């Protein structure tokens, strides 16, 4: 069977998980090709023709190639989302887009400092002062999310949007890596709502233990 959509990237990559999560929320038919990490292949000529940067995820949509995870989920929402995952009206769209930008500029940066500094670094090589500072930075980001959530079930609507995917993809690892990270009550409830969704459980809550103590991609 030929698939109009091909998603390339290892399922343990949180950036790939964003794409797989949304694809399943949209009930899309696609082929998932594990590549990168222990699967290798990102340095092959074939893959580098798709993404010269050699990174996952990559989306092949018919004859078009789309790279960068937030660009990919914007594309899928525009093509298949019927306006539910990302608004079409320009101002309303900014309400989603700002969280996609913030997730990269702020949240991902501090998450990586925690996840790589603690989970992906062997215990004997960890810098505990750096990790503690990174945890504090993460907690400040969670407070930012808490203020936005207020009493709402999701970040900007009564249903999940791309804003929830771009930011919520980090919650499971922060909550489960055996490192105390303070979750505001409404952020914890938001995480629980996301956890009740089958695509989130399938991809974001999948086993990532193979990454423990692994300092390379």
C-alpha beads as a LAMMPS data file, in Angstrom:
LAMMPS data file: protein, C-alpha beads

217 atoms
216 bonds

1 atom types
1 bond types

-500.0 500.0 xlo xhi
-500.0 500.0 ylo yhi
-500.0 500.0 zlo zhi

Masses

1 110.0

Atoms # bond

1 1 1 0.000 0.000 0.000
2 1 1 1.380 3.430 -0.931
3 1 1 1.004 6.084 1.758
4 1 1 0.584 9.765 0.838
5 1 1 2.350 10.614 4.103
6 1 1 5.674 9.374 5.397
7 1 1 6.993 10.418 8.812
8 1 1 10.697 9.848 9.248
9 1 1 12.276 9.862 12.690
10 1 1 12.844 7.760 15.800
11 1 1 9.841 7.588 18.110
12 1 1 11.971 8.510 21.153
13 1 1 12.580 12.008 19.728
14 1 1 10.162 14.481 21.294
15 1 1 10.160 16.453 18.039
16 1 1 9.072 13.349 16.139
17 1 1 6.483 12.644 18.836
18 1 1 4.812 15.991 18.119
19 1 1 4.233 14.942 14.517
20 1 1 3.078 11.410 15.316
21 1 1 0.767 12.696 18.055
22 1 1 -0.941 15.161 15.716
23 1 1 -1.099 12.690 12.823
24 1 1 -3.002 10.255 15.037
25 1 1 -5.266 12.995 16.409
26 1 1 -6.143 13.769 12.776
27 1 1 -6.645 10.042 12.002
28 1 1 -4.199 10.267 9.107
29 1 1 -2.917 7.281 7.204
30 1 1 0.863 7.385 7.163
31 1 1 4.007 5.308 7.141
32 1 1 6.344 5.812 10.079
33 1 1 9.999 5.113 9.339
34 1 1 12.262 4.811 12.388
35 1 1 15.456 6.699 11.629
36 1 1 18.077 8.387 13.780
37 1 1 19.499 7.385 17.158
38 1 1 20.010 3.628 17.426
39 1 1 18.317 3.205 14.039
40 1 1 20.930 5.356 12.267
41 1 1 20.435 6.622 8.728
42 1 1 20.449 10.385 9.224
43 1 1 23.879 10.661 7.609
44 1 1 22.922 8.717 4.480
45 1 1 22.902 10.478 1.123
46 1 1 19.226 9.628 0.694
47 1 1 18.237 11.235 3.996
48 1 1 20.473 14.269 3.514
49 1 1 18.726 14.948 0.234
50 1 1 15.518 15.259 2.258
51 1 1 17.049 17.307 5.067
52 1 1 20.583 18.621 4.522
53 1 1 20.791 19.307 8.274
54 1 1 20.561 15.556 8.942
55 1 1 17.885 15.878 11.636
56 1 1 14.485 14.341 12.302
57 1 1 11.568 14.629 11.867
58 1 1 11.003 14.788 8.144
59 1 1 7.552 14.668 6.568
60 1 1 7.160 13.496 2.996
61 1 1 3.744 14.571 1.727
62 1 1 3.225 13.234 -1.772
63 1 1 6.140 14.916 -3.595
64 1 1 6.742 17.613 -0.992
65 1 1 9.300 17.432 1.812
66 1 1 8.711 19.391 5.023
67 1 1 11.268 19.692 7.842
68 1 1 11.323 21.223 11.350
69 1 1 8.776 19.801 13.770
70 1 1 6.718 22.939 14.409
71 1 1 6.628 23.694 10.680
72 1 1 5.416 20.148 10.058
73 1 1 2.598 20.295 12.601
74 1 1 1.512 23.704 11.256
75 1 1 1.390 22.183 7.779
76 1 1 -0.631 19.150 8.887
77 1 1 -3.057 21.350 10.817
78 1 1 -3.496 23.651 7.815
79 1 1 -4.088 20.801 5.371
80 1 1 -6.086 18.377 7.516
81 1 1 -7.154 20.155 10.700
82 1 1 -10.330 21.960 9.579
83 1 1 -9.354 24.994 11.642
84 1 1 -9.529 23.114 14.956
85 1 1 -5.821 22.764 15.667
86 1 1 -4.730 26.151 14.348
87 1 1 -6.983 29.090 13.507
88 1 1 -7.093 30.523 9.994
89 1 1 -7.981 34.103 11.000
90 1 1 -4.662 35.997 11.273
91 1 1 -4.954 37.349 14.823
92 1 1 -6.418 34.150 16.241
93 1 1 -3.580 32.265 14.599
94 1 1 -1.049 34.340 16.517
95 1 1 -2.490 32.970 19.765
96 1 1 -1.285 29.536 18.701
97 1 1 1.882 30.588 16.928
98 1 1 3.309 32.438 19.908
99 1 1 3.306 29.224 21.948
100 1 1 5.001 27.315 19.154
101 1 1 7.701 29.990 19.090
102 1 1 7.945 30.102 22.892
103 1 1 8.234 26.330 23.073
104 1 1 11.421 26.496 21.001
105 1 1 12.878 29.761 22.285
106 1 1 12.270 29.123 25.969
107 1 1 10.743 25.827 27.105
108 1 1 12.788 23.475 24.937
109 1 1 16.024 25.178 25.938
110 1 1 15.501 24.664 29.664
111 1 1 13.978 21.208 29.189
112 1 1 17.082 20.069 27.307
113 1 1 19.291 21.361 30.134
114 1 1 17.329 19.214 32.592
115 1 1 16.827 16.125 30.455
116 1 1 20.340 15.950 29.019
117 1 1 22.048 17.217 32.170
118 1 1 20.316 14.640 34.372
119 1 1 18.764 11.762 32.461
120 1 1 21.107 11.475 29.491
121 1 1 24.303 12.065 31.457
122 1 1 25.855 9.207 33.458
123 1 1 25.557 9.878 37.206
124 1 1 29.290 10.287 37.698
125 1 1 29.400 13.071 35.091
126 1 1 26.413 15.124 36.245
127 1 1 26.840 18.745 37.303
128 1 1 24.278 19.036 40.074
129 1 1 24.512 22.826 40.355
130 1 1 23.742 23.184 36.640
131 1 1 20.885 20.680 36.926
132 1 1 19.375 22.509 39.922
133 1 1 19.510 25.810 38.032
134 1 1 17.879 24.182 34.991
135 1 1 15.098 22.713 37.152
136 1 1 14.379 26.194 38.519
137 1 1 14.216 27.520 34.956
138 1 1 11.806 24.725 34.009
139 1 1 9.613 25.502 36.990
140 1 1 9.434 29.143 35.906
141 1 1 8.290 27.976 32.476
142 1 1 5.643 25.793 34.105
143 1 1 4.436 28.852 36.019
144 1 1 4.160 30.733 32.718
145 1 1 2.015 27.904 31.368
146 1 1 0.003 27.913 34.592
147 1 1 -0.818 31.603 34.232
148 1 1 -1.950 31.050 30.646
149 1 1 -4.029 28.008 31.537
150 1 1 -5.828 29.599 34.465
151 1 1 -8.923 27.468 34.822
152 1 1 -9.050 26.529 31.109
153 1 1 -8.736 22.851 30.149
154 1 1 -6.203 23.623 27.404
155 1 1 -3.916 26.530 26.614
156 1 1 -6.050 28.604 24.254
157 1 1 -9.320 26.753 23.681
158 1 1 -11.754 24.269 25.158
159 1 1 -10.032 21.636 23.023
160 1 1 -6.352 20.957 22.335
161 1 1 -4.530 22.921 19.648
162 1 1 -1.005 23.050 18.275
163 1 1 -0.116 25.175 21.317
164 1 1 -0.770 22.153 23.537
165 1 1 1.231 19.833 21.296
166 1 1 4.281 22.096 21.064
167 1 1 4.440 22.610 24.843
168 1 1 2.726 19.512 26.234
169 1 1 5.165 17.149 24.561
170 1 1 7.723 17.977 27.289
171 1 1 5.490 17.334 30.294
172 1 1 5.723 13.547 30.512
173 1 1 9.493 13.431 30.699
174 1 1 9.676 16.249 33.213
175 1 1 7.133 14.423 35.358
176 1 1 8.691 10.958 35.205
177 1 1 12.502 11.245 35.150
178 1 1 12.865 10.835 38.946
179 1 1 13.962 14.421 39.424
180 1 1 11.706 16.676 41.529
181 1 1 10.117 19.292 39.272
182 1 1 7.252 21.285 40.814
183 1 1 4.105 21.193 38.687
184 1 1 1.447 23.832 39.439
185 1 1 -1.876 22.154 40.123
186 1 1 -3.549 23.318 36.916
187 1 1 -0.514 22.257 34.840
188 1 1 -0.718 18.816 36.452
189 1 1 -4.418 18.621 35.570
190 1 1 -3.593 19.693 32.004
191 1 1 -0.962 16.940 31.803
192 1 1 -3.548 14.446 33.051
193 1 1 -6.029 15.576 30.378
194 1 1 -3.378 15.156 27.689
195 1 1 -2.514 11.749 29.149
196 1 1 -6.116 10.646 28.667
197 1 1 -5.756 11.027 24.893
198 1 1 -4.729 7.838 23.101
199 1 1 -2.206 9.489 20.730
200 1 1 -0.439 11.138 23.661
201 1 1 -0.203 7.830 25.492
202 1 1 0.948 6.057 22.329
203 1 1 3.786 8.402 21.441
204 1 1 4.661 10.909 24.168
205 1 1 4.304 8.392 27.000
206 1 1 6.241 5.690 25.156
207 1 1 9.294 4.112 26.771
208 1 1 12.359 6.331 26.487
209 1 1 14.628 4.350 28.846
210 1 1 17.040 3.563 26.002
211 1 1 18.158 7.204 26.266
212 1 1 19.245 6.939 29.902
213 1 1 22.922 7.771 30.243
214 1 1 23.250 8.091 26.477
215 1 1 25.195 11.256 25.679
216 1 1 24.997 10.973 21.876
217 1 1 22.050 11.131 19.523

Bonds

1 1 1 2
2 1 2 3
3 1 3 4
4 1 4 5
5 1 5 6
6 1 6 7
7 1 7 8
8 1 8 9
9 1 9 10
10 1 10 11
11 1 11 12
12 1 12 13
13 1 13 14
14 1 14 15
15 1 15 16
16 1 16 17
17 1 17 18
18 1 18 19
19 1 19 20
20 1 20 21
21 1 21 22
22 1 22 23
23 1 23 24
24 1 24 25
25 1 25 26
26 1 26 27
27 1 27 28
28 1 28 29
29 1 29 30
30 1 30 31
31 1 31 32
32 1 32 33
33 1 33 34
34 1 34 35
35 1 35 36
36 1 36 37
37 1 37 38
38 1 38 39
39 1 39 40
40 1 40 41
41 1 41 42
42 1 42 43
43 1 43 44
44 1 44 45
45 1 45 46
46 1 46 47
47 1 47 48
48 1 48 49
49 1 49 50
50 1 50 51
51 1 51 52
52 1 52 53
53 1 53 54
54 1 54 55
55 1 55 56
56 1 56 57
57 1 57 58
58 1 58 59
59 1 59 60
60 1 60 61
61 1 61 62
62 1 62 63
63 1 63 64
64 1 64 65
65 1 65 66
66 1 66 67
67 1 67 68
68 1 68 69
69 1 69 70
70 1 70 71
71 1 71 72
72 1 72 73
73 1 73 74
74 1 74 75
75 1 75 76
76 1 76 77
77 1 77 78
78 1 78 79
79 1 79 80
80 1 80 81
81 1 81 82
82 1 82 83
83 1 83 84
84 1 84 85
85 1 85 86
86 1 86 87
87 1 87 88
88 1 88 89
89 1 89 90
90 1 90 91
91 1 91 92
92 1 92 93
93 1 93 94
94 1 94 95
95 1 95 96
96 1 96 97
97 1 97 98
98 1 98 99
99 1 99 100
100 1 100 101
101 1 101 102
102 1 102 103
103 1 103 104
104 1 104 105
105 1 105 106
106 1 106 107
107 1 107 108
108 1 108 109
109 1 109 110
110 1 110 111
111 1 111 112
112 1 112 113
113 1 113 114
114 1 114 115
115 1 115 116
116 1 116 117
117 1 117 118
118 1 118 119
119 1 119 120
120 1 120 121
121 1 121 122
122 1 122 123
123 1 123 124
124 1 124 125
125 1 125 126
126 1 126 127
127 1 127 128
128 1 128 129
129 1 129 130
130 1 130 131
131 1 131 132
132 1 132 133
133 1 133 134
134 1 134 135
135 1 135 136
136 1 136 137
137 1 137 138
138 1 138 139
139 1 139 140
140 1 140 141
141 1 141 142
142 1 142 143
143 1 143 144
144 1 144 145
145 1 145 146
146 1 146 147
147 1 147 148
148 1 148 149
149 1 149 150
150 1 150 151
151 1 151 152
152 1 152 153
153 1 153 154
154 1 154 155
155 1 155 156
156 1 156 157
157 1 157 158
158 1 158 159
159 1 159 160
160 1 160 161
161 1 161 162
162 1 162 163
163 1 163 164
164 1 164 165
165 1 165 166
166 1 166 167
167 1 167 168
168 1 168 169
169 1 169 170
170 1 170 171
171 1 171 172
172 1 172 173
173 1 173 174
174 1 174 175
175 1 175 176
176 1 176 177
177 1 177 178
178 1 178 179
179 1 179 180
180 1 180 181
181 1 181 182
182 1 182 183
183 1 183 184
184 1 184 185
185 1 185 186
186 1 186 187
187 1 187 188
188 1 188 189
189 1 189 190
190 1 190 191
191 1 191 192
192 1 192 193
193 1 193 194
194 1 194 195
195 1 195 196
196 1 196 197
197 1 197 198
198 1 198 199
199 1 199 200
200 1 200 201
201 1 201 202
202 1 202 203
203 1 203 204
204 1 204 205
205 1 205 206
206 1 206 207
207 1 207 208
208 1 208 209
209 1 209 210
210 1 210 211
211 1 211 212
212 1 212 213
213 1 213 214
214 1 214 215
215 1 215 216
216 1 216 217
